[in-house]
């Protein structure tokens, strides 16, 4: 799931309050630096930048939510979910306080963004014990953003995508209907324009197509899902996304879909297209690894480990066990080292570890990203 794009985090009321305060201006500049680091996937550095600004949260509430939200974003994206939960709740509390004083942005990009980030983090934390709280927060954010004085369409589309992801945890059919609406709503981009808003819309459209493909596949429309997945893959493979992590997570969903389809078709018999879906899955995973490698992701990052493992699953089946065994053991070492150094319950590390063990036993199964 995707937290709100740092570029959408609005600092309007903070800037107003900081006009005559040089210290606050410095804090805001540091926050922008931190947001830029998040965009370039440098989460550890971003965490350090925001942590150093925390003393200002106690002395001035006008920047408190920006610092807490930025720190929460960095912690969430690096996998520290419980620490992120604490900071994101602080951000929401401070932003609501400013909202009650009339400082909320005209499009609610600040308060709706805080609600979105917290909802996404809560939904990931509660994988084993689903709760309605994240959906309630997301619906509240959607309600506010839609009825704002000056609605921001990109924010609305982003909230719609995340709400669909959350809804899929309770009702696949309802989520599929929402995904179909999202695909239509984000289809009005220009294939020729090269500006930030248009590029964001193109990426959201590709993400919504991938989500729809996955939901169609899970609700029984396998061939229809594969057709939609092909459209999403074509868009994502030619794009150079500004959000590498979200693009990699979306591609991983497609890779998992292709691989599951290959397994189903393989059981039916030869000539059913299983080989083509295996090729598609391998191609998507390799694209993911290359994209994340170019962006400077460490191999110990949980999303990188998930995609790496899935790539090994496909190569184990298509090229043989001996060719990938050395790399599998290397990946397994990275997973175990991460597990030892991680203080909170890390469900993805456990899932990845299980998948790597299954490869060794000849039981290929793919895993999802965070």
TORSELO-502729 format. One record per residue (C-alpha): x, y, z; residue in one letter. Coordinates in steps of 0.02 Angstrom, whole numbers, padded with zeros to 5 digits, always signed. Example, Ala and Ser with C-alpha at 12.3 -4.5 7.8 and 13.67 -1.06 7.14 Angstrom:
<atoms>
+00615-00225+00390A/+00684-00053+00357S/
</atoms>
This chain:
<atoms>
+00000+00000+00000X/+00053+00176-00037X/+00068+00318+00085X/+00031+00492+00021X/+00160+00561-00100X/+00278+00674+00000X/+00261+00804-00139X/+00077+00821-00091X/+00114+00859+00091X/+00058+01039+00105X/+00153+01165+00210X/+00040+01315+00179X/-00010+01359+00357X/+00164+01319+00422X/+00241+01443+00301X/+00113+01575+00352X/+00157+01554+00535X/+00344+01552+00500X/+00356+01713+00398X/+00441+01809+00539X/+00528+01661+00619X/+00696+01613+00544X/+00710+01457+00651X/+00544+01388+00587X/+00595+01425+00409X/+00751+01320+00435X/+00644+01177+00503X/+00531+01185+00351X/+00680+01181+00234X/+00743+01027+00325X/+00571+00948+00308X/+00576+00978+00121X/+00749+00899+00118X/+00679+00748+00211X/+00533+00733+00090X/+00656+00736-00056X/+00756+00595+00025X/+00596+00493+00044X/+00556+00519-00140X/+00730+00454-00186X/+00706+00302-00070X/+00840+00356+00055X/+00735+00314+00207X/+00873+00301+00338X/+00939+00473+00294X/+00763+00544+00292X/+00730+00470+00465X/+00887+00556+00531X/+00838+00724+00455X/+00663+00721+00531X/+00723+00654+00699X/+00840+00802+00719X/+00691+00920+00699X/+00588+00836+00836X/+00639+00963+00974X/+00546+01096+00874X/+00384+00996+00888X/+00373+01037+01074X/+00403+01223+01053X/+00294+01258+00901X/+00139+01162+00849X/+00133+01239+00675X/+00276+01128+00615X/+00244+00981+00732X/+00130+00886+00613X/+00249+00907+00465X/+00397+00839+00563X/+00297+00695+00638X/+00215+00650+00473X/+00381+00651+00380X/+00463+00543+00513X/+00314+00425+00510X/+00327+00409+00321X/+00512+00368+00328X/+00488+00240+00467X/+00341+00158+00377X/+00435+00141+00213X/+00587+00068+00300X/+00478-00064+00386X/+00471+00006+00565X/+00281+00001+00575X/+00253+00020+00763X/+00370+00169+00776X/+00285+00243+00622X/+00114+00220+00704X/+00168+00327+00853X/+00233+00469+00744X/+00086+00467+00622X/-00038+00478+00767X/+00059+00628+00832X/+00050+00706+00659X/-00138+00681+00648X/-00165+00750+00824X/-00064+00908+00787X/-00142+00933+00616X/-00318+00918+00689X/-00270+01047+00820X/-00218+01170+00685X/-00374+01129+00585X/-00482+01180+00732X/-00395+01350+00727X/-00436+01373+00543X/-00266+01335+00467X/-00316+01185+00360X/-00270+01191+00175X/-00408+01229+00049X/-00394+01053-00026X/-00367+00965+00141X/-00205+00892+00073X/-00131+00907+00248X/-00265+00829+00358X/-00324+00704+00227X/-00142+00657+00197X/-00113+00624+00382X/-00269+00515+00390X/-00215+00420+00234X/-00040+00385+00299X/-00101+00325+00467X/-00236+00215+00389X/-00111+00132+00271X/+00013+00099+00411X/-00124+00028+00524X/-00187-00087+00386X/-00014-00161+00361X/+00012-00183+00549X/-00151-00278+00565X/-00119-00413+00435X/-00163-00549+00559X/-00305-00456+00648X/-00404-00352+00520X/-00489-00196+00590X/-00616-00075+00519X/-00520+00075+00587X/-00406+00101+00433X/-00556+00098+00316X/-00648+00224+00426X/-00497+00341+00424X/-00480+00326+00235X/-00665+00360+00206X/-00653+00512+00319X/-00503+00575+00219X/-00597+00543+00055X/-00753+00635+00120X/-00650+00787+00171X/-00547+00794+00011X/-00701+00780-00100X/-00795+00919-00009X/-00648+01036+00008X/-00658+01216-00052X/-00533+01176-00191X/-00525+00987-00216X/-00360+00915-00278X/-00400+00778-00406X/-00232+00689-00385X/-00261+00676-00197X/-00436+00608-00228X/-00373+00478-00352X/-00235+00425-00232X/-00359+00406-00089X/-00476+00305-00201X/-00335+00183-00244X/-00288+00159-00062X/-00469+00139-00008X/-00488+00000-00137X/-00335-00089-00067X/-00407-00081+00108X/-00580-00136+00050X/-00505-00290-00032X/-00463-00358+00141X/-00650-00377+00180X/-00739-00393+00011X/-00652-00437-00153X/-00810-00407-00257X/-00838-00234-00184X/-00654-00192-00207X/-00662-00248-00389X/-00806-00129-00424X/-00707+00013-00344X/-00553-00032-00447X/-00653-00027-00608X/-00712+00149-00563X/-00534+00201-00521X/-00469+00141-00690X/-00600+00245-00781X/-00569+00397-00671X/-00381+00399-00703X/-00389+00361-00890X/-00395+00545-00942X/-00208+00574-00949X/-00115+00638-01101X/+00009+00515-01180X/+00113+00661-01244X/+00120+00786-01100X/+00272+00776-00988X/+00232+00866-00826X/+00218+00810-00645X/+00029+00803-00631X/+00007+00709-00795X/+00145+00586-00753X/+00069+00555-00580X/-00099+00521-00663X/-00020+00399-00788X/+00062+00304-00646X/-00098+00300-00543X/-00189+00230-00696X/-00058+00092-00714X/-00070+00054-00528X/-00260+00045-00538X/-00249-00072-00688X/-00133-00187-00590X/-00252-00184-00442X/-00401-00224-00554X/-00305-00366-00637X/-00264-00442-00468X/-00443-00428-00407X/-00515-00501-00567X/-00394-00646-00552X/-00441-00676-00369X/-00628-00671-00405X/-00617-00804-00541X/-00597-00702-00701X/-00422-00769-00736X/-00408-00731-00923X/-00486-00559-00901X/-00365-00526-00760X/-00216-00577-00866X/-00271-00464-01008X/-00283-00316-00888X/-00115-00363-00812X/-00033-00355-00983X/-00096-00176-01006X/-00028-00128-00835X/+00140-00211-00867X/+00162-00122-01034X/+00132+00047-00951X/+00245+00013-00802X/+00390-00056-00904X/+00404+00098-01014X/+00380+00223-00873X/+00521+00294-00767X/+00419+00316-00608X/+00455+00452-00482X/+00404+00331-00344X/+00516+00180-00370X/+00455+00084-00218X/+00272+00097-00265X/+00310+00048-00445X/+00409-00103-00384X/+00269-00156-00267X/+00143-00140-00409X/+00252-00241-00528X/+00274-00373-00394X/+00085-00393-00385X/+00084-00421-00574X/+00228-00544-00563X/+00135-00644-00430X/-00021-00643-00539X/+00074-00707-00692X/+00160-00843-00589X/-00003-00901-00508X/-00083-00910-00681X/+00065-01012-00744X/+00045-01135-00600X/-00142-01153-00635X/-00113-01178-00822X/+00028-01302-00790X/-00092-01414-00694X/-00212-01415-00842X/-00077-01478-00962X/+00040-01426-01100X/-00010-01299-01231X/-00111-01195-01109X/+00006-01044-01108X/+00095-01084-00945X/+00266-01053-01022X/+00219-00877-01079X/+00156-00832-00906X/+00318-00898-00829X/+00416-00786-00948X/+00305-00637-00902X/+00329-00668-00716X/+00519-00683-00731X/+00528-00528-00839X/+00426-00425-00715X/+00529-00479-00564X/+00693-00441-00654X/+00627-00269-00701X/+00584-00241-00517X/+00758-00289-00457X/+00843-00180-00588X/+00731-00032-00544X/+00762-00048-00357X/+00948-00079-00382X/+00966+00078-00488X/+00875+00177-00352X/+01002+00119-00222X/+00894-00002-00123X/+00990-00114-00005X/+00967-00301-00024X/+00910-00306+00158X/+00757-00199+00122X/+00601-00308+00145X/+00527-00262-00025X/+00690-00301-00114X/+00701-00467-00022X/+00522-00510-00073X/+00552-00476-00258X/+00722-00562-00253X/+00641-00717-00177X/+00503-00717-00307X/+00631-00705-00446X/+00719-00857-00373X/+00555-00952-00368X/+00531-00927-00556X/+00712-00966-00599X/+00709-01121-00489X/+00568-01189-00597X/+00627-01130-00768X/+00817-01152-00754X/+00844-01281-00619X/+00894-01287-00437X/+01083-01292-00458X/+01089-01127-00551X/+01003-01028-00413X/+01058-01120-00256X/+01208-01008-00218X/+01100-00852-00239X/+00960-00929-00134X/+01080-00958+00011X/+01142-00778-00005X/+00963-00714+00001X/+00926-00827+00150X/+01074-00755+00245X/+01010-00578+00213X/+00837-00626+00276X/+00905-00706+00435X/+01018-00558+00471X/+00871-00441+00451X/+00766-00550+00566X/+00899-00542+00704X/+00917-00353+00694X/+00731-00315+00683X/+00652-00276+00851X/+00467-00289+00806X/+00369-00433+00731X/+00413-00433+00547X/+00283-00536+00455X/+00361-00510+00284X/+00530-00576+00340X/+00442-00733+00403X/+00348-00754+00238X/+00504-00728+00135X/+00602-00848+00243X/+00467-00982+00219X/+00467-00956+00030X/+00656-00977+00021X/+00645-01139+00120X/+00506-01202+00005X/+00617-01168-00147X/+00743-01288-00074X/+00606-01418-00054X/+00541-01392-00231X/+00381-01303-00176X/+00382-01138-00272X/+00271-01005-00192X/+00283-00816-00213X/+00262-00684-00078X/+00196-00507-00074X/+00289-00346-00035X/+00252-00242+00121X/
</atoms>
